Amino acid sequence: MELKFVKEIMRHEHISDIEIKKVRDRIQRVLSYYTTLKDSSNDKSKKDLFKQEDEDIKEYNAIIDSMGGLQIQNSVAKYLLQNPQIMKSIFNRIINEKIELEDRPFYTVDLNQSSELILKQIIKDLRKSTTDAITIEMVRGVLENFINISDAHLKSDYIKLLNNSLRFLNRYNLIDFYIKRNNTNMEKVNLEGLKIEDNNIINKEFETENLEKKPIEELLFLNVFYQNRLTKEKKKVYDAIFFIEKLNLWNDKEGVENVGDEVLKQLIIKKRVIDRVNEKYKRRSDSPQHIGMIKKYIKIYRDYFNGIFPDSKNDLADDCMQTLYWNLHSRKIYDTKLDLTYKVFEILMNRTKINWGYIQFQLDKNEDKDFLLLGIDFPGYNMPMTVHMKKETLVAFLSGMQASTIPMYIGNEDMLIRNNRMPTNILYKLPEDKKGYINDIAKTLKKNPKSHQYPDFVHHLNSLAKGIMPYNHKQKRSYINVVKLEDSEPEGRE
């Protein structure tokens, strides 16, 4: 019987020449770093590379475990202090109840539900520590103290998370790659003054002592962007390591150029099949089903790939176990990005002077309609950030706030250059000289609208650098009802 994933195996045409080229580039990127290890250490360089990746993953997991449910609890505490009437209403309703809670209560993005949970926890703890009548003022004091402590804790974790992510990106020269892409794109739009001339500017920007000076909101914003980058780049690097292993290229840096396109195409298909078998495995309790999946497909997998890679074992069980650990880590980064995006969204809901909101866009066949695209102009930065957020999470959060609308992002069309959106290759805070540069061009444009080929793009970047709403747009801010968003793109409302 032909199985679903076998049909996927046969879809050769979905792997383009561009994708093949990108795979070659990623293999070269990994081998370049591996070569530096060989040159600086001993014959255990592959072991050293794997050890570094493993240590980074363990550190990453420790940071995420440290953050735990603290992010949502911090959000709920701030929500209650910002909405004293809601806090009073819940307090009055539960103060005389007998309170029973699980040892580790689960907080969700439903703020009403989580607000009641955190107040019950506080009242229960106060009953243990005092014989006095518990008042709402006492509860408010506990919330204020909790926010101070949790803010400091989260800020430290956000800095550690950025350090961990940037260490990986620098290891494979990806920050330098982003800078080159940024500079090329700035040349295309005749804004050479926004090129990054010294790569150390970025490294200095992200030194721990400089990160410690940034407010927690800014660290969150940076983490959303770089976690988004990390989840994509780690998957690519881990795939490249898999390909290097299968092609035995560790000691043949130039050998990838001699590997035929069809061989690489079949290796990509092979990895897709492995990922398909691994995708439902999340925790140890999934092991029986996972083993069952492997047993179900192991013969078809071996029979198919033996005809293509006769010198390989083509053992599905071995290949799944070899890649599962890193696949799980990539998924964890992705989940972390979504959690951080939710936290950023919570902050933005209380910021009327930051340009952010829903972006209408045309879904292609590879994009998930269950996600919404948000745009954010964080004051003082070089470019806007766009990020996807789960619609159901956003709807649940808004419902908890008894709301259903978010703003529309103003000026998305400004970012279109020759009908293509200008990407944000790297995100960093603009130094004063570059702010002055873009401001001078914007001033000239006001006097002579034809002085630059892309006036809307210039004005948008200048507004972003100044931290103001895009002043080349005069329309009122409009809003979208997220709950009613369907597959088609509705119009916003004032």
N, C-alpha and C positions, 0 to 999 in steps of 0.2 A: 504494500500500500504506500502510495506517495504521500509523504507527510508535509506539513506546512513549511517547515524550515528547509526541506529539500527544494521546494519551489523557490525559496529565497536563494538557495545555492545557484539555481539556474539563471538568476536575473543578472547576467554579466553586464548588460548594457547600462545598468545604473552606476557603474564605476567609471567615471570619466577620466580622460587623459589628465585633466587638472588635478584630480584626486590622486592619481598615480604619481604625479610630480611632487605633490605635497608629501606623500608618504616617503619618497626618496629624500626630500629635504629634512623630514623629521628623523629619519634614520641617520643621515649625516650629522644632524645636530647632536644626537645622543653619542655617536661615535667620536665626534670632536671632543666632547667632554671626557669620554672614556680614555681618549688618547692622552689628555692632560694628566689623568690619574696614572696611566702607564709611565709617563715621562717623569712623574714626581715621586713615585713610590716603588712598588715591586710587582711581581707577577700575579699578585692577588687583586689587581685593579677591578676586575668584574665583581669580585666579592665586596670590595670597598664601595662600589657604586650601589650595589643592592643594599648594603648596610646603611648607607646614607639615606636611601629612600625609606628604609624600614624605620630608622630613627626619626625621620621627619614625620612619618605617619603616626608613630607612637606619641610624639610631642603634640601633633595636631589633635589626636583623639583626647589627650589629657586636657587640652585647652577647651575643647567642646564639652567634655564632661564637667569641667569647672564652671562653664557657663550654665550648663544644664537647663533647668526651668527658670533660672534667675531672670532671664530676659523678659519673659511674659509676666512674672510676678512684679518686676520693676515697672512694667507698663501698666499693670492693673493698679498698683499703688499710686502712680502719678495720675491715672484717670480718676481715681476716687478723690484725690486732693483737688483736682481741677473741677470736680463736680460734687460739691459738698451736699447738695440736696439729695443726690442719688445715694451718697454714703449715709446720710441721716435716715433715709427711707429704709435701706437695708438693715442698718443698725437697730432701728426701732422694732423691726419685724423679727429679728433673731436674738435679741439680747436676753430674752427670758426663756429661750429654747434650751433643751438639753442637746449639747453639741457632740456628735460622734464623727470622727474623720479617719480616713485611712492614714497609715503611717507616712505615706508619700503621696499626698493628694495631687491629682493631675489637673494642671491648668491649661485651658484652651483659649483660642482667640475670641471666644464669646465673652465679652467684657462683663456683661451682666452676671453670667454664671460664675466667672472667675472672681468678680468683685465680692460676691457672697461667700465664696470659698475662702478668700484671704481674710475677710472680716471674721468669719467663724474661727479661723486659725488663731487670729490675734486675741479674740475674746476667750477662747479656750486656754491660751497661754497665760493671759492676764488672770484668769480665775485660779490658776495654779500659783501665781506669784504674789497675789494680793488678796486681802480679805475686804478691802474697800469696795464700795459700789463702783462698778465699771462705767465710765462716762465716755461719751463720744470724743471729748477732748483727749482722754488717755489714748484712745485708739488712733486719733490723728497724730499724736506724738510718736507712737510706735511706727506709723507709716512714714513720717518725715525722717525718722532715724534710719529706717530700713532703706529708704531711697538714697540717703547719703552713703550708707555702707555699700549698697548694691551698685550704685553708680561708680564708685571707686574700684570695686571688684571687676565690673564689666569693662571699664576703661582699660584696666591692666590687661584683661584677656583680649580685648580688641587689638591692642598694640602687639601682643604676642602672636596673634593670628596673622596680622600683617607681616611681621618679621618672618614667620614660618613660610608664608606664601611667597614673599619676595625672594627669600633664599632659594627656593626652588626655581623661580622664574629667572633669577640671575645665573643659577648653575648651568642652565642650558642657553644662556645668552638671549633670553626672550625679551628682557627689558631693552637691550640694545636693538633688537629686531623691531620692537614697538616704536622706539625713537626714530629709527630709519624710516618706518612707514609713515609716522607722523610728519617727518620733515619732507618726505616726498609729496604728501598730500597738501602741505602748506605751500609748497612750490607750485602745485597745480592751480591753487586759487590765488596766486600772486600775493601771499602773505609770508614772505621769507623771514620777516622779523619775528615770527612765531615759531621758527625752527628751534630745536634744542641743540645748541652748539656744543655744550659740554655735558656729557652723560653723567658726570658726577653730581650735577644739579639734582638729578632724580634720586641718586643714592643718598645725598645729604638730606633731601626732603623727607626721606623715610628712615633716617636715623632715629633711634629710640628717644634720644633727648629732644628732638624736634617733634616727634609724635606726642610726647607727653605734654607739650604745650597746646596741642589742639583740643578743642571741646569734644565731648563724647559723640555729638551728632556728626561731626566731621569724620571721626574715626569710623563710625558706622557706614557713612557714605563711601569712604575709600574701600572699606572691606567688602561692601556689596559688589563694587566694580572688580576688585582683584580676586575675590572668591569666584566671581563669574568667569574670569579669565582662567583661574586655577583649575576649575572643574573641567574646562575644555582642554587645557594644555596638558594636564596630567594624563587624561585619557589618551591623548595623541602620543605622549612620550612612552606610556606603558605599552601601547600598541606597537610602537617602534621597537621597543626592547623585545617584544614577542617576535617580531619579524626578524630582528637580528639573530635571535636564538635559532629560529627555524632555518635561516639561511647561513648560519655559522659565519657571521661577518665580524665578530669581535676583533679579530686581528687582521682584518682586511678592509680598512676604511674606504678605499676607493672601489671595493668590490661591488657595492650597490649599483654602481653605474653599469656594471656588466650583467646585472639581473634583468631579464626580459620583462616587458610590461605585462605579459600574460601570467608570468609567475607571480608577480606582485599582486595582480588582480585576484588570482586564486587564493593568495595568502590573506588578502583583505576579506574575501568571502569566508575563508576558514575562520577568521577571528570573529566575523559577524555571527556565524553559526554558534561558536563557543559562547559569545555574549548572550545569544538568544536562549541557550540552555541555562546559563547562569542567572538570567535577569530576575527570576522570581525568588532566588535565594537571598534572604535578608538576615536570618539569624539561625542559630544551631537547630532550633525546632523545625526548620525547613529541610533539614538534612534527608529525612526519608523520601520526601517528594523529589528532592534534587537527585538523589541516587537513582530513583525510579526513572526520572527523565533521561539520565545518562544511559542507563541500561536499555531504555526504549530506542535510543538513537545511535548507540555505539557501533552497531554493525553497518548501518547505512552510511554513517560518517566514515568508517574505515574503508568500506568498499569504494566510496566515491573518491576519497582523497588518495587512496593507494594508486589509483590510475594517474594521478597528477604529481604526487610526491612519493615515488616508490622507495626512496631512501629514508623516509621518516616513519616513525612508529604509527602515526595517525591514530593515537589512542585518545578518544574523547575524554575519558576519565582523567588522564594525565594532563591534557590540555586545559580542562576546566579547573582542576586544582591549581595549576600553574598560574592562572590568570585571575582566579576568584578574589583573592585577597586585595589586589589592587583595584579590581572592579568595585568591590564594596567600598573602598576608600573614596573612589571617584564619586560614587553615589552619595556618600556622607558629605562631601564638599558641596554637592549640589543642594542637598537638604539644608545645609548650613546657610548657603546663599539665600534660599527661600525664607528661612527664619530671620536673617538679617534684613532682607527686603521688607518683611512685615514690620520689623522694628523701625526702619526708616520711614515707612508709610505712616506709622503711628505718630511720629514726630512731625511729619509734613502736614498732617491733618490740622495741626494747630499753628501752621505758618502760612499766613495769607500773602506775605510779600515775596515768597519764593515761587518761581515759575516751575510748576510741576503738574503732572496729570496724565490722563489717558491719551494715548496716541492712536488714531485711526490708521490701520494699515491693512494691506491686502494679504491675506493668508496664502502661502503657497502649500503645496502638498506635503512638505516636510515639517510644517509648523503645527503646533497643537492648539486647537481652538479652545481648549480649556484654560488657556493662559491669556492674560491681558498684557499689553505693552505699555509701560509707564516711562515718561521722560522726566528728568530732573535737571534743573540748572542750579547747581550748588554754588552759592556766591563766591566769586574770586577764582574759580577754576577755569582751566583752559578750554574745556569742551563740555557739552551736555552729556549726561549719562542716560542710556536707555536700558531697561531691565524688564524681564518678564515676571509676572506674579500670578499665582494660581487664582483663578476667578472665585472658586469656592471659598478659599481662605479670605479673600477680600470681602466677599458677600457676608461671610460669618462675622468678620470684624465689624463691618458697617452695621449689621443687624444688632450686634451687641451694643452699639452706640445709638441705636434707634435712628439710623441714617441709611441712605441708599445711594447717595450721589458723591462723585468726586469731580474735581475740576478737569477740564480739557487742557492738555499741554499747549501753550501758546507758541506759535512760530515753528512748528515742526517742518513746514515747507521751506523755512529759511535754510535748513540743513541739506536741502536737495541741490546737488550740483550736477547739472546735466541729467536730471531725473534720477540720480542715485544719491542715497543718503550718505553724507560725509561721515565716516566712522570715527569713533573716539578710540584712537590707537593706544593712547596712554593718558592717564589722568593725573594731574598734579596742579598745585596752586601756582597761579601765574606770579612771577616776580614783578616788582613795580615797573621795571623798564619795559617789559612786554605789555603790561597794562597801558602804559603811556603810548606805546607803539600803536596798538589797536585803537586807542582813543583818538590819536592824531588822524588816523585814516578815516575814522567815523566823522570827525569834525570837518575834514575836507569834503566828505561825501555830502554833508548837509549843505555846504556851499555850492558844490558841483556834483549833482547826483550821478553824473556819468564818469566820475573820476576813478571808479573801481568796477570791475566786471561783475562782482557778486555783492552788491550793496546790502541785501537783506542778511546775508551770512555775516558780513562785517558788523552790522548793527547788533545782531543777536549776540555775537561773541563779545562785543563791547559792553552790552547790558549784563551779560553773564559775569564778565570781569569786575564790573561795578557792583554787582549784587542787587540789580534792580530788575523789574519786569521789562521784557523786550519793548523798547520805546518806539520801534518801527511798526507796532501793531496798536491800533487805536480802539479796536472793538472791546466790548465788555467781556469780562471773564465768563465763560460758559461752563456748564456742568453736564455730566452724563449720569444717567441712572444705571448703575452697574448691574443691578438685579435683572433689568430688562434687556441687557445685551444678549443678542443671539448671534447666529453665524453671520448675518448681514450686519453691516456697519451703520448704526443709527446716527442721526444728527444730535449734536449737543443742544442743551437748552440753557437760556439765560436764568 
